[in-house]
Amino acid sequence: MKIGVNTWVWTSPLTIEEFTRLAAHIKLIGFDLVEVPIESTSDLDYTRAAAVAREHGLAVSVCAAMSPDRDLIHPDESIRANGMAYVRHCIEAAYTLGSNRVCGPLYAAVGRTWQATPDERAQYMDLLVAQLKELSVHASDHGVVLGVEPLNRFETSVLNLTADAITVVDRVGHPSCGLLLDTFHMNIEEQSIGDALRSAGSRLKHLHACENDRGAPGSGHVPWTEVAQALRDIRYNDGVVIESFTSKVKSIARAAAIWRPLAATQDALAENGLRHLRGLLGTT
């Protein structure tokens, strides 16, 4: 099991200069993995970043950022096409970076919520399944697995529960399509985080280990012993990544509703979270 951290903890956008600085820092703190968010498709030189990650012995995962012009189920066909092109870009970027994961809410723009009738929901779910089937083939061709992430009700009306996402992934029915689950969202939506993780089983391909307030894991009220037991029950052995944000980066702060510091420093958030997860999961 590899413990990682998303570079959003410290910065945005992620340039090669920032990645070079952060990769050394992340390795020094003691992480095994660095998660690369892809905001603009031109921010980062993936070939150079791959070399930097290898130099520091860091595994890499890729996190997709679904914006209003990137949406796989939008009524506007041009926005759907742009969303598909963006996810394909993320898959190809992951391949270049040496990552076998592309994860995130791979369906609609974060923050887009609407009330759908049962018939409308059935229609856009059919569309989503068809889109993900196509993307899964592209991912498989590049040695990449997709992790579809349910979000809380305030950030999407598409997939909120693990059960919702399981239904989609099972309908896609491709080995390159699985789940990313995030304890921040699960803490809001699930009646039992442990049961939800167990229901995901082998579909779980990536985990965001986030506190209820997006602070350091272990500093809030997420039931971490329950999380750890569920991961043992399903024999999970993939990435566990701290995803948090800094209020100093205004664009990300607004998108993630980060209005105050979540720790004394961003380094403290990462270090304390890593210490907690190492003890919890028994990794060295």
GIFENCOR-V799085 format. One record per residue. N is the residue number from 1. RES is the residue in one small letter. PSI is psi in whole degrees, -180 to 180 (* if undefined). D_LAST is the distance of its C-alpha to the last C-alpha in whole Angstrom. Layout:
n:res:psi:d_last
N:RES:PSI:D_LAST
N:RES:PSI:D_LAST
This chain:
n:res:psi:d_last
1:m:129:9
2:k:132:9
3:i:128:10
4:g:-180:13
5:v:142:16
6:n:139:19
7:t:-13:22
8:w:-20:24
9:v:-33:22
10:w:-34:24
11:t:163:27
12:s:136:29
13:p:164:31
14:l:103:28
15:t:170:30
16:i:-33:29
17:e:-46:29
18:e:-40:27
19:f:-42:24
20:t:-44:24
21:r:-46:24
22:l:-36:21
23:a:-45:19
24:a:-41:19
25:h:-44:18
26:i:-40:15
27:k:-41:14
28:l:-39:14
29:i:-35:13
30:g:12:9
31:f:156:10
32:d:-22:10
33:l:144:13
34:v:132:17
35:e:128:19
36:v:113:23
37:p:139:26
38:i:102:29
39:e:-88:32
40:s:141:35
41:t:-2:34
42:s:9:35
43:d:-41:33
44:l:138:30
45:d:103:31
46:y:-36:29
47:t:-46:29
48:r:-38:28
49:a:-38:25
50:a:-41:24
51:a:-40:24
52:v:-45:23
53:a:-43:20
54:r:-41:20
55:e:-35:20
56:h:4:17
57:g:33:15
58:l:130:15
59:a:163:15
60:v:139:18
61:s:159:20
62:v:135:23
63:c:124:25
64:a:147:28
65:a:103:31
66:m:113:34
67:s:174:37
68:p:-26:40
69:d:9:41
70:r:103:38
71:d:120:39
72:l:-14:39
73:i:23:42
74:h:147:44
75:p:-28:48
76:d:118:48
77:e:-35:48
78:s:-35:47
79:i:-39:44
80:r:-45:43
81:a:-39:43
82:n:-38:41
83:g:-43:39
84:m:-43:38
85:a:-38:39
86:y:-46:36
87:v:-38:33
88:r:-39:35
89:h:-44:34
90:c:-41:30
91:i:-46:30
92:e:-36:31
93:a:-43:29
94:a:-44:26
95:y:-46:27
96:t:-37:28
97:l:-12:25
98:g:24:23
99:s:144:22
100:n:17:22
101:r:134:22
102:v:118:25
103:c:157:25
104:g:-176:27
105:p:77:30
106:l:64:32
107:y:-52:35
108:a:163:37
109:a:136:37
110:v:130:35
111:g:-11:37
112:r:112:40
113:t:144:41
114:w:154:44
115:q:120:46
116:a:145:47
117:t:163:49
118:p:-39:48
119:d:-41:50
120:e:-41:48
121:r:-42:45
122:a:-40:45
123:q:-46:47
124:y:-22:44
125:m:-39:41
126:d:-44:43
127:l:-45:43
128:l:-45:39
129:v:-44:39
130:a:-42:41
131:q:-44:39
132:l:-32:36
133:k:-45:37
134:e:-45:38
135:l:-33:35
136:s:-37:33
137:v:-45:35
138:h:-42:35
139:a:-46:31
140:s:-40:31
141:d:-21:33
142:h:11:30
143:g:31:27
144:v:146:26
145:v:135:26
146:l:140:27
147:g:107:25
148:v:127:28
149:e:119:27
150:p:143:30
151:l:167:30
152:n:164:32
153:r:-23:36
154:f:-14:36
155:e:-18:35
156:t:155:36
157:s:12:39
158:v:-64:37
159:l:112:34
160:n:-38:33
161:l:152:32
162:t:-40:29
163:a:-38:32
164:d:-47:34
165:a:-35:32
166:i:-43:31
167:t:-44:35
168:v:-50:35
169:v:-40:32
170:d:-35:34
171:r:-37:37
172:v:-45:36
173:g:37:35
174:h:137:33
175:p:-16:30
176:s:15:29
177:c:114:29
178:g:-153:27
179:l:142:25
180:l:126:23
181:l:147:23
182:d:122:22
183:t:-24:22
184:f:-50:24
185:h:-40:27
186:m:-36:26
187:n:-28:27
188:i:-41:30
189:e:-33:31
190:e:141:30
191:q:-31:31
192:s:114:28
193:i:-41:25
194:g:-47:23
195:d:-38:27
196:a:-44:26
197:l:-42:23
198:r:-37:24
199:s:-32:27
200:a:-40:26
201:g:-133:24
202:s:-10:23
203:r:-22:25
204:l:118:22
205:k:-13:21
206:h:148:19
207:l:130:18
208:h:117:19
209:a:98:17
210:c:141:20
211:e:166:21
212:n:-25:25
213:d:11:26
214:r:10:24
215:g:-167:22
216:a:132:19
217:p:132:17
218:g:-8:18
219:s:-4:21
220:g:-141:23
221:h:17:24
222:v:135:22
223:p:82:22
224:w:-35:18
225:t:-34:18
226:e:-42:20
227:v:-49:18
228:a:-42:15
229:q:-41:18
230:a:-41:20
231:l:-39:17
232:r:-40:16
233:d:-36:20
234:i:4:20
235:r:44:17
236:y:133:16
237:n:33:14
238:d:-158:14
239:g:141:14
240:v:113:13
241:v:132:15
242:i:119:16
243:e:112:20
244:s:-175:22
245:f:164:25
246:t:138:27
247:s:-11:31
248:k:-21:32
249:v:103:32
250:k:-38:35
251:s:-42:35
252:i:-39:32
253:a:-43:32
254:r:-45:35
255:a:-37:34
256:a:4:31
257:a:49:33
258:i:100:31
259:w:-4:34
260:r:159:32
261:p:142:29
262:l:-2:26
263:a:171:24
264:a:-41:25
265:t:165:24
266:q:-34:22
267:d:-40:20
268:a:-40:19
269:l:-48:19
270:a:-47:16
271:e:-46:14
272:n:-39:15
273:g:-43:14
274:l:-44:11
275:r:-43:10
276:h:-46:12
277:l:-37:10
278:r:-48:7
279:g:-38:9
280:l:-44:11
281:l:-6:9
282:g:28:7
283:t:156:4
284:t:*:0
